[in-house]
Amino acid sequence: MMWLLVLLSAVIALFWYNDWLYQLPTPVPENYKPVKTGTVIALQDRLALPANKPVLLHFFNPDCPCSRFNKPHFKALVR
């Protein structure tokens, strides 16, 4: 019975730790530059984009929990 109590306590502790970890605010990157909503960003000069194909821009921050969770979905889109 004690062993089950220890296992249950470990599961509860892991659950609450992960819940706490992902509720923390995402740190602001060092090279962050704010951009106002509606600002047009001209990428044609910076990227070689094909004119006849759709382009998906994926903004990824490895420190952001949301970015880590959508990595498998993004890889599926790339495939």
Biopython code that builds the backbone (N, CA, C, O; Angstrom):
import numpy as np
from Bio.PDB.StructureBuilder import StructureBuilder

atoms = [
    (1, "MET", "N", (0.823, -1.189, 0.000)),
    (1, "MET", "CA", (0.000, 0.000, 0.000)),
    (1, "MET", "C", (0.882, 1.273, 0.000)),
    (1, "MET", "O", (0.571, 2.268, -0.656)),
    (2, "MET", "N", (1.973, 1.199, 0.751)),
    (2, "MET", "CA", (2.881, 2.339, 0.825)),
    (2, "MET", "C", (3.516, 2.607, -0.541)),
    (2, "MET", "O", (3.685, 3.761, -0.936)),
    (3, "TRP", "N", (3.867, 1.533, -1.263)),
    (3, "TRP", "CA", (4.465, 1.672, -2.582)),
    (3, "TRP", "C", (3.503, 2.376, -3.549)),
    (3, "TRP", "O", (3.924, 3.244, -4.314)),
    (4, "LEU", "N", (2.240, 2.015, -3.521)),
    (4, "LEU", "CA", (1.234, 2.669, -4.358)),
    (4, "LEU", "C", (1.078, 4.138, -3.991)),
    (4, "LEU", "O", (0.894, 4.985, -4.865)),
    (5, "LEU", "N", (1.149, 4.439, -2.710)),
    (5, "LEU", "CA", (1.050, 5.826, -2.258)),
    (5, "LEU", "C", (2.240, 6.646, -2.764)),
    (5, "LEU", "O", (2.073, 7.798, -3.164)),
    (6, "VAL", "N", (3.428, 6.062, -2.749)),
    (6, "VAL", "CA", (4.619, 6.743, -3.257)),
    (6, "VAL", "C", (4.481, 6.984, -4.757)),
    (6, "VAL", "O", (4.777, 8.081, -5.232)),
    (7, "LEU", "N", (4.036, 5.978, -5.510)),
    (7, "LEU", "CA", (3.843, 6.141, -6.956)),
    (7, "LEU", "C", (2.787, 7.200, -7.271)),
    (7, "LEU", "O", (2.981, 8.027, -8.163)),
    (8, "LEU", "N", (1.695, 7.177, -6.554)),
    (8, "LEU", "CA", (0.643, 8.168, -6.760)),
    (8, "LEU", "C", (1.159, 9.571, -6.444)),
    (8, "LEU", "O", (0.854, 10.523, -7.163)),
    (9, "SER", "N", (1.930, 9.699, -5.383)),
    (9, "SER", "CA", (2.503, 11.003, -5.033)),
    (9, "SER", "C", (3.457, 11.489, -6.119)),
    (9, "SER", "O", (3.475, 12.678, -6.439)),
    (10, "ALA", "N", (4.244, 10.588, -6.684)),
    (10, "ALA", "CA", (5.174, 10.963, -7.752)),
    (10, "ALA", "C", (4.415, 11.431, -8.992)),
    (10, "ALA", "O", (4.805, 12.414, -9.622)),
    (11, "VAL", "N", (3.341, 10.741, -9.344)),
    (11, "VAL", "CA", (2.543, 11.135, -10.509)),
    (11, "VAL", "C", (1.916, 12.497, -10.280)),
    (11, "VAL", "O", (1.930, 13.339, -11.177)),
    (12, "ILE", "N", (1.377, 12.725, -9.117)),
    (12, "ILE", "CA", (0.765, 14.017, -8.793)),
    (12, "ILE", "C", (1.817, 15.125, -8.812)),
    (12, "ILE", "O", (1.563, 16.212, -9.330)),
    (13, "ALA", "N", (2.996, 14.854, -8.249)),
    (13, "ALA", "CA", (4.063, 15.861, -8.238)),
    (13, "ALA", "C", (4.510, 16.201, -9.660)),
    (13, "ALA", "O", (4.720, 17.374, -9.970)),
    (14, "LEU", "N", (4.657, 15.204, -10.525)),
    (14, "LEU", "CA", (5.042, 15.458, -11.918)),
    (14, "LEU", "C", (3.970, 16.258, -12.650)),
    (14, "LEU", "O", (4.283, 17.161, -13.426)),
    (15, "PHE", "N", (2.715, 15.928, -12.402)),
    (15, "PHE", "CA", (1.621, 16.656, -13.035)),
    (15, "PHE", "C", (1.655, 18.124, -12.637)),
    (15, "PHE", "O", (1.590, 19.001, -13.499)),
    (16, "TRP", "N", (1.755, 18.399, -11.349)),
    (16, "TRP", "CA", (1.746, 19.783, -10.884)),
    (16, "TRP", "C", (3.001, 20.537, -11.310)),
    (16, "TRP", "O", (2.939, 21.736, -11.582)),
    (17, "TYR", "N", (4.147, 19.840, -11.371)),
    (17, "TYR", "CA", (5.382, 20.489, -11.827)),
    (17, "TYR", "C", (5.237, 20.915, -13.287)),
    (17, "TYR", "O", (5.554, 22.053, -13.632)),
    (18, "ASN", "N", (4.760, 20.012, -14.148)),
    (18, "ASN", "CA", (4.585, 20.357, -15.563)),
    (18, "ASN", "C", (3.539, 21.442, -15.736)),
    (18, "ASN", "O", (3.702, 22.324, -16.579)),
    (19, "ASP", "N", (2.477, 21.396, -14.963)),
    (19, "ASP", "CA", (1.451, 22.432, -15.036)),
    (19, "ASP", "C", (2.040, 23.788, -14.655)),
    (19, "ASP", "O", (1.773, 24.787, -15.322)),
    (20, "TRP", "N", (2.820, 23.829, -13.612)),
    (20, "TRP", "CA", (3.466, 25.075, -13.174)),
    (20, "TRP", "C", (4.466, 25.562, -14.214)),
    (20, "TRP", "O", (4.532, 26.754, -14.513)),
    (21, "LEU", "N", (5.251, 24.625, -14.768)),
    (21, "LEU", "CA", (6.286, 24.982, -15.735)),
    (21, "LEU", "C", (5.688, 25.654, -16.970)),
    (21, "LEU", "O", (6.241, 26.641, -17.456)),
    (22, "TYR", "N", (4.578, 25.144, -17.481)),
    (22, "TYR", "CA", (3.995, 25.678, -18.702)),
    (22, "TYR", "C", (3.078, 26.864, -18.459)),
    (22, "TYR", "O", (2.549, 27.434, -19.413)),
    (23, "GLN", "N", (2.879, 27.245, -17.217)),
    (23, "GLN", "CA", (2.131, 28.459, -16.929)),
    (23, "GLN", "C", (3.059, 29.660, -16.748)),
    (23, "GLN", "O", (2.592, 30.794, -16.643)),
    (24, "LEU", "N", (4.361, 29.416, -16.712)),
    (24, "LEU", "CA", (5.320, 30.512, -16.601)),
    (24, "LEU", "C", (5.316, 31.316, -17.903)),
    (24, "LEU", "O", (5.119, 30.742, -18.974)),
    (25, "PRO", "N", (5.527, 32.617, -17.831)),
    (25, "PRO", "CA", (5.568, 33.408, -19.078)),
    (25, "PRO", "C", (6.788, 33.043, -19.912)),
    (25, "PRO", "O", (7.841, 32.686, -19.384)),
    (26, "THR", "N", (6.623, 33.140, -21.217)),
    (26, "THR", "CA", (7.724, 32.861, -22.135)),
    (26, "THR", "C", (8.738, 33.994, -22.049)),
    (26, "THR", "O", (8.356, 35.162, -22.118)),
    (27, "PRO", "N", (10.023, 33.676, -21.901)),
    (27, "PRO", "CA", (11.026, 34.742, -21.825)),
    (27, "PRO", "C", (11.126, 35.492, -23.158)),
    (27, "PRO", "O", (10.971, 34.903, -24.228)),
    (28, "VAL", "N", (11.381, 36.772, -23.076)),
    (28, "VAL", "CA", (11.526, 37.611, -24.272)),
    (28, "VAL", "C", (12.937, 37.406, -24.830)),
    (28, "VAL", "O", (13.915, 37.569, -24.099)),
    (29, "PRO", "N", (13.058, 37.049, -26.119)),
    (29, "PRO", "CA", (14.392, 36.844, -26.705)),
    (29, "PRO", "C", (15.228, 38.119, -26.667)),
    (29, "PRO", "O", (14.688, 39.225, -26.654)),
    (30, "GLU", "N", (16.542, 37.958, -26.649)),
    (30, "GLU", "CA", (17.459, 39.103, -26.567)),
    (30, "GLU", "C", (17.340, 40.029, -27.775)),
    (30, "GLU", "O", (17.435, 41.248, -27.630)),
    (31, "ASN", "N", (17.134, 39.463, -28.962)),
    (31, "ASN", "CA", (17.089, 40.272, -30.179)),
    (31, "ASN", "C", (15.650, 40.603, -30.602)),
    (31, "ASN", "O", (15.392, 40.827, -31.785)),
    (32, "TYR", "N", (14.729, 40.633, -29.661)),
    (32, "TYR", "CA", (13.316, 40.919, -29.939)),
    (32, "TYR", "C", (13.137, 42.356, -30.408)),
    (32, "TYR", "O", (13.667, 43.292, -29.808)),
    (33, "LYS", "N", (12.384, 42.514, -31.488)),
    (33, "LYS", "CA", (12.043, 43.846, -32.002)),
    (33, "LYS", "C", (10.528, 43.902, -32.151)),
    (33, "LYS", "O", (9.965, 43.153, -32.948)),
    (34, "PRO", "N", (9.857, 44.773, -31.402)),
    (34, "PRO", "CA", (8.396, 44.827, -31.515)),
    (34, "PRO", "C", (7.953, 45.327, -32.893)),
    (34, "PRO", "O", (8.575, 46.217, -33.472)),
    (35, "VAL", "N", (6.877, 44.743, -33.402)),
    (35, "VAL", "CA", (6.302, 45.124, -34.693)),
    (35, "VAL", "C", (4.822, 45.375, -34.469)),
    (35, "VAL", "O", (4.125, 44.526, -33.913)),
    (36, "LYS", "N", (4.342, 46.518, -34.892)),
    (36, "LYS", "CA", (2.938, 46.859, -34.701)),
    (36, "LYS", "C", (2.053, 45.980, -35.566)),
    (36, "LYS", "O", (2.446, 45.573, -36.660)),
    (37, "THR", "N", (0.864, 45.690, -35.076)),
    (37, "THR", "CA", (-0.096, 44.891, -35.818)),
    (37, "THR", "C", (-0.445, 45.598, -37.127)),
    (37, "THR", "O", (-0.688, 46.804, -37.148)),
    (38, "GLY", "N", (-0.467, 44.835, -38.208)),
    (38, "GLY", "CA", (-0.801, 45.396, -39.511)),
    (38, "GLY", "C", (0.397, 45.868, -40.303)),
    (38, "GLY", "O", (0.244, 46.301, -41.445)),
    (39, "THR", "N", (1.583, 45.797, -39.730)),
    (39, "THR", "CA", (2.792, 46.217, -40.438)),
    (39, "THR", "C", (3.118, 45.209, -41.538)),
    (39, "THR", "O", (3.149, 44.003, -41.290)),
    (40, "VAL", "N", (3.354, 45.691, -42.725)),
    (40, "VAL", "CA", (3.721, 44.822, -43.842)),
    (40, "VAL", "C", (5.223, 44.581, -43.792)),
    (40, "VAL", "O", (6.015, 45.520, -43.717)),
    (41, "ILE", "N", (5.596, 43.325, -43.834)),
    (41, "ILE", "CA", (7.005, 42.952, -43.805)),
    (41, "ILE", "C", (7.351, 42.397, -45.173)),
    (41, "ILE", "O", (6.823, 41.356, -45.565)),
    (42, "ALA", "N", (8.220, 43.063, -45.903)),
    (42, "ALA", "CA", (8.615, 42.639, -47.248)),
    (42, "ALA", "C", (9.682, 41.559, -47.147)),
    (42, "ALA", "O", (10.827, 41.836, -46.790)),
    (43, "LEU", "N", (9.298, 40.327, -47.466)),
    (43, "LEU", "CA", (10.236, 39.213, -47.388)),
    (43, "LEU", "C", (10.845, 38.868, -48.737)),
    (43, "LEU", "O", (11.830, 38.132, -48.788)),
    (44, "GLN", "N", (10.291, 39.373, -49.824)),
    (44, "GLN", "CA", (10.804, 39.036, -51.146)),
    (44, "GLN", "C", (12.277, 39.420, -51.282)),
    (44, "GLN", "O", (13.037, 38.742, -51.973)),
    (45, "ASP", "N", (12.675, 40.496, -50.629)),
    (45, "ASP", "CA", (14.068, 40.938, -50.713)),
    (45, "ASP", "C", (15.006, 40.039, -49.915)),
    (45, "ASP", "O", (16.187, 39.929, -50.242)),
    (46, "ARG", "N", (14.491, 39.401, -48.875)),
    (46, "ARG", "CA", (15.341, 38.628, -47.972)),
    (46, "ARG", "C", (15.322, 37.135, -48.252)),
    (46, "ARG", "O", (16.288, 36.438, -47.945)),
    (47, "LEU", "N", (14.236, 36.633, -48.831)),
    (47, "LEU", "CA", (14.093, 35.200, -49.064)),
    (47, "LEU", "C", (13.852, 34.927, -50.540)),
    (47, "LEU", "O", (13.255, 35.741, -51.246)),
    (48, "ALA", "N", (14.317, 33.789, -50.993)),
    (48, "ALA", "CA", (14.033, 33.370, -52.365)),
    (48, "ALA", "C", (12.729, 32.586, -52.332)),
    (48, "ALA", "O", (12.741, 31.366, -52.167)),
    (49, "LEU", "N", (11.608, 33.279, -52.487)),
    (49, "LEU", "CA", (10.298, 32.653, -52.399)),
    (49, "LEU", "C", (9.749, 32.368, -53.796)),
    (49, "LEU", "O", (9.803, 33.234, -54.669)),
    (50, "PRO", "N", (9.222, 31.161, -54.012)),
    (50, "PRO", "CA", (8.609, 30.865, -55.309)),
    (50, "PRO", "C", (7.292, 31.631, -55.445)),
    (50, "PRO", "O", (6.509, 31.708, -54.499)),
    (51, "ALA", "N", (7.058, 32.193, -56.624)),
    (51, "ALA", "CA", (5.866, 33.022, -56.839)),
    (51, "ALA", "C", (4.603, 32.185, -56.983)),
    (51, "ALA", "O", (3.509, 32.685, -56.722)),
    (52, "ASN", "N", (4.725, 30.927, -57.391)),
    (52, "ASN", "CA", (3.541, 30.123, -57.674)),
    (52, "ASN", "C", (3.204, 29.112, -56.576)),
    (52, "ASN", "O", (2.335, 28.265, -56.781)),
    (53, "LYS", "N", (3.858, 29.175, -55.432)),
    (53, "LYS", "CA", (3.604, 28.223, -54.346)),
    (53, "LYS", "C", (3.288, 28.977, -53.059)),
    (53, "LYS", "O", (3.806, 30.069, -52.829)),
    (54, "PRO", "N", (2.431, 28.386, -52.221)),
    (54, "PRO", "CA", (2.165, 29.035, -50.935)),
    (54, "PRO", "C", (3.393, 28.971, -50.027)),
    (54, "PRO", "O", (4.202, 28.049, -50.129)),
    (55, "VAL", "N", (3.520, 29.936, -49.158)),
    (55, "VAL", "CA", (4.663, 30.023, -48.249)),
    (55, "VAL", "C", (4.151, 29.992, -46.822)),
    (55, "VAL", "O", (3.228, 30.727, -46.472)),
    (56, "LEU", "N", (4.744, 29.147, -46.003)),
    (56, "LEU", "CA", (4.395, 29.052, -44.593)),
    (56, "LEU", "C", (5.571, 29.573, -43.779)),
    (56, "LEU", "O", (6.677, 29.040, -43.865)),
    (57, "LEU", "N", (5.333, 30.606, -42.996)),
    (57, "LEU", "CA", (6.367, 31.125, -42.105)),
    (57, "LEU", "C", (6.107, 30.560, -40.715)),
    (57, "LEU", "O", (5.032, 30.756, -40.148)),
    (58, "HIS", "N", (7.082, 29.871, -40.180)),
    (58, "HIS", "CA", (6.936, 29.245, -38.867)),
    (58, "HIS", "C", (7.850, 29.975, -37.893)),
    (58, "HIS", "O", (9.074, 29.920, -38.015)),
    (59, "PHE", "N", (7.252, 30.653, -36.933)),
    (59, "PHE", "CA", (8.016, 31.376, -35.920)),
    (59, "PHE", "C", (8.207, 30.432, -34.743)),
    (59, "PHE", "O", (7.241, 30.007, -34.110)),
    (60, "PHE", "N", (9.453, 30.111, -34.462)),
    (60, "PHE", "CA", (9.769, 29.083, -33.473)),
    (60, "PHE", "C", (10.711, 29.630, -32.419)),
    (60, "PHE", "O", (11.724, 30.254, -32.735)),
    (61, "ASN", "N", (10.367, 29.390, -31.168)),
    (61, "ASN", "CA", (11.232, 29.737, -30.049)),
    (61, "ASN", "C", (11.379, 28.478, -29.204)),
    (61, "ASN", "O", (10.400, 28.057, -28.588)),
    (62, "PRO", "N", (12.564, 27.852, -29.147)),
    (62, "PRO", "CA", (12.717, 26.600, -28.404)),
    (62, "PRO", "C", (12.436, 26.741, -26.912)),
    (62, "PRO", "O", (12.214, 25.734, -26.240)),
    (63, "ASP", "N", (12.441, 27.951, -26.378)),
    (63, "ASP", "CA", (12.133, 28.141, -24.958)),
    (63, "ASP", "C", (10.635, 28.252, -24.701)),
    (63, "ASP", "O", (10.202, 28.219, -23.550)),
    (64, "CYS", "N", (9.846, 28.382, -25.751)),
    (64, "CYS", "CA", (8.403, 28.568, -25.614)),
    (64, "CYS", "C", (7.701, 27.209, -25.592)),
    (64, "CYS", "O", (7.895, 26.402, -26.501)),
    (65, "PRO", "N", (6.889, 26.949, -24.565)),
    (65, "PRO", "CA", (6.171, 25.669, -24.508)),
    (65, "PRO", "C", (5.275, 25.446, -25.722)),
    (65, "PRO", "O", (5.161, 24.317, -26.197)),
    (66, "CYS", "N", (4.646, 26.485, -26.226)),
    (66, "CYS", "CA", (3.762, 26.331, -27.377)),
    (66, "CYS", "C", (4.545, 25.907, -28.611)),
    (66, "CYS", "O", (4.067, 25.082, -29.390)),
    (67, "SER", "N", (5.732, 26.453, -28.800)),
    (67, "SER", "CA", (6.553, 26.074, -29.944)),
    (67, "SER", "C", (6.970, 24.609, -29.837)),
    (67, "SER", "O", (6.984, 23.891, -30.837)),
    (68, "ARG", "N", (7.305, 24.172, -28.639)),
    (68, "ARG", "CA", (7.697, 22.777, -28.470)),
    (68, "ARG", "C", (6.539, 21.835, -28.760)),
    (68, "ARG", "O", (6.741, 20.758, -29.320)),
    (69, "PHE", "N", (5.329, 22.232, -28.384)),
    (69, "PHE", "CA", (4.175, 21.365, -28.601)),
    (69, "PHE", "C", (3.779, 21.305, -30.068)),
    (69, "PHE", "O", (3.230, 20.291, -30.498)),
    (70, "ASN", "N", (4.030, 22.340, -30.852)),
    (70, "ASN", "CA", (3.598, 22.286, -32.242)),
    (70, "ASN", "C", (4.683, 21.776, -33.187)),
    (70, "ASN", "O", (4.470, 21.744, -34.399)),
    (71, "LYS", "N", (5.832, 21.380, -32.663)),
    (71, "LYS", "CA", (6.915, 20.869, -33.512)),
    (71, "LYS", "C", (6.489, 19.633, -34.310)),
    (71, "LYS", "O", (6.775, 19.591, -35.507)),
    (72, "PRO", "N", (5.827, 18.626, -33.733)),
    (72, "PRO", "CA", (5.402, 17.468, -34.542)),
    (72, "PRO", "C", (4.394, 17.877, -35.639)),
    (72, "PRO", "O", (4.443, 17.354, -36.753)),
    (73, "HIS", "N", (3.503, 18.796, -35.323)),
    (73, "HIS", "CA", (2.529, 19.253, -36.321)),
    (73, "HIS", "C", (3.244, 19.967, -37.465)),
    (73, "HIS", "O", (2.903, 19.760, -38.629)),
    (74, "PHE", "N", (4.214, 20.791, -37.154)),
    (74, "PHE", "CA", (4.964, 21.491, -38.192)),
    (74, "PHE", "C", (5.726, 20.494, -39.065)),
    (74, "PHE", "O", (5.749, 20.635, -40.288)),
    (75, "LYS", "N", (6.341, 19.501, -38.456)),
    (75, "LYS", "CA", (7.074, 18.503, -39.234)),
    (75, "LYS", "C", (6.128, 17.744, -40.173)),
    (75, "LYS", "O", (6.504, 17.394, -41.292)),
    (76, "ALA", "N", (4.900, 17.494, -39.707)),
    (76, "ALA", "CA", (3.915, 16.827, -40.566)),
    (76, "ALA", "C", (3.539, 17.718, -41.741)),
    (76, "ALA", "O", (3.357, 17.225, -42.854)),
    (77, "LEU", "N", (3.418, 19.045, -41.507)),
    (77, "LEU", "CA", (3.115, 19.960, -42.597)),
    (77, "LEU", "C", (4.252, 20.009, -43.621)),
    (77, "LEU", "O", (4.004, 20.096, -44.824)),
    (78, "VAL", "N", (5.476, 19.952, -43.150)),
    (78, "VAL", "CA", (6.630, 19.987, -44.049)),
    (78, "VAL", "C", (6.653, 18.732, -44.917)),
    (78, "VAL", "O", (6.936, 18.799, -46.114)),
    (79, "ARG", "N", (6.353, 17.584, -44.302)),
    (79, "ARG", "CA", (6.331, 16.330, -45.066)),
    (79, "ARG", "C", (5.264, 16.395, -46.136)),
    (79, "ARG", "O", (5.085, 15.437, -46.888)),
]
sb = StructureBuilder()
sb.init_structure("model")
sb.init_model(0)
sb.init_chain("A")
sb.init_seg("    ")
for serial, (resi, resn, name, xyz) in enumerate(atoms, 1):
    if name == "N":
        sb.init_residue(resn, " ", resi, " ")
    sb.init_atom(name, np.array(xyz, "f"), 0.0, 1.0, " ", f" {name:<3s}", serial, name[0])
structure = sb.get_structure()
